[in-house]
Amino acid sequence: MSGLLVACALGALSLDVEDEEEVTLLDDDLPAKEELLELGLPLLVAADRVGSRILAVVDRRPPLLVSNDAGSTWRELGGGLPAGVDVAIDPDSPDTIAYCTDGRIYLSRSGGVFWEALETELPDITSIRWDG
């Protein structure tokens, strides 16, 4: 598993999700994410894709939808999570997912079945992605 890149009010940061105490301020801003995937989903906030797996943050409860067939079918995910702003699938381990609100990051290593809140809180998170 690689580190997580986070854009927030402090700037662009690199966060080691295994050792949360290691947060590094980056010299450059995070490159802009590709345009929001055209998924035809109502209330779409953000999305990420690795292969045929797509995760979408939506402005409703539960806040995540997942498709394992490139968007042909969807199921709800993340029933206990608060409203979010972004999601990132680890390209090296697609069952590892990072999800963020505007101040906290949640991590799943089970494809979204179980979630843990990382202790690190950051102000005004706008974007996350896996480094690597």
N, C-alpha and C positions, 0 to 999 in steps of 0.2 A: 504494500500500500504506500502510496506517495503522499506528499503533503498537500494541504488544501490552501489554495490562494483565495484571499478574501478582500473585497473592496468595501471599505467602510469610511466613516468620517475621519478616521486617523490616517487614511491613505490605503495603499495596497500592502497587504501583509501576507506572509507565509506562515501557516500554522501547522505544526507537527501534531497530527491527531492522536498519536500514541503518547506523546509527552507534551501535554497542553501548555506547559510552562514555556516552551520554546516558540515564541512568536517573533518573527523577524520583519522589520519594516523594509519594504522593497524600494529601490531607487526609482523605478518606473511605475506608471499606472498599469493596472491590468489591461491587457488588450480587450477591446470590446468583444462581447460575445456575438456569435453569429446572430443574425436576425431571428426573432422569435419564430419558431417552427410554425408553419401553416398547418394547423391540426384540425381546424373546424370545430374547436371546442368552445363553448360559451364560457365567459369569465376567466379566460386564460391569463395567467400572470407571468409564468416562465416555464421553460421546458428544457430537457436535455435528452440526448439520444446516444446510445451505444449499440450499434448493430440494429437489430429489430426491436430492442427494448427502448421504450420512450416513457419518461416520467414527466408529468405535467402538474404544475402548481396552479390551482384554480381558486378563485375568490368565493369559496363556499365551504361547507363542512361535509365530509372530510376534505382536507385541503390538497390531497394528491390523487391523481389518476395514473394508472400504469397500463401500458400495452406491451405485450411481448410478441406481437405480430405486426409491427410497424404501423400501428394505428387503426387496424381493422376492428379490433374489439378493445374495450376498456373495462377496468375494474377499479373500485375505490380502494384507497390505501391511506394509512396515517390517521385513523379515527381519533386518536388522542392528541394529535399535534395541533398547535395554534396556527393561526393564519400565517402564511409564509410569503417570502419574496423571491426565493430562488431554490433550485435543486441542481445537484451535480452527481452523475454516475461515474464511479471510478472506471476508466477504460481498461485497466489491468485486472479488475475484479468487479464485474458488473453487479454483484450482489451487495457491494459496498456503496452506500448512497449517503450523500450529505444533503441536508435540507436546512434552510435558515429562515428565521424571522428577521425583523429589523435589528435584533440585538443578541440573538442566541443561535448557535448551530447545533443541530441534532444529527446523530450518526446511526446508521443501520448497517450491520454486516450480514443481515439475513434477508436481503432483497426487500426490505420494508416491513417485515413482519414484526420485528422488535426494534425499538428506538432508545437511544440514550442521549441525554442532553450533555454537551460538553460543558465543563466548568467555565471556560473562557467566555466572557461576555464582551462584546464589541459594540460601539455605538453606530447606529444607522447603517447596517449592512445593506448593500445594494446588489452584490453579486458574489458568487462562489464558483470555483471550478477546481478540479484536481490538477496538480502540477505533475507533469510527466507525461 
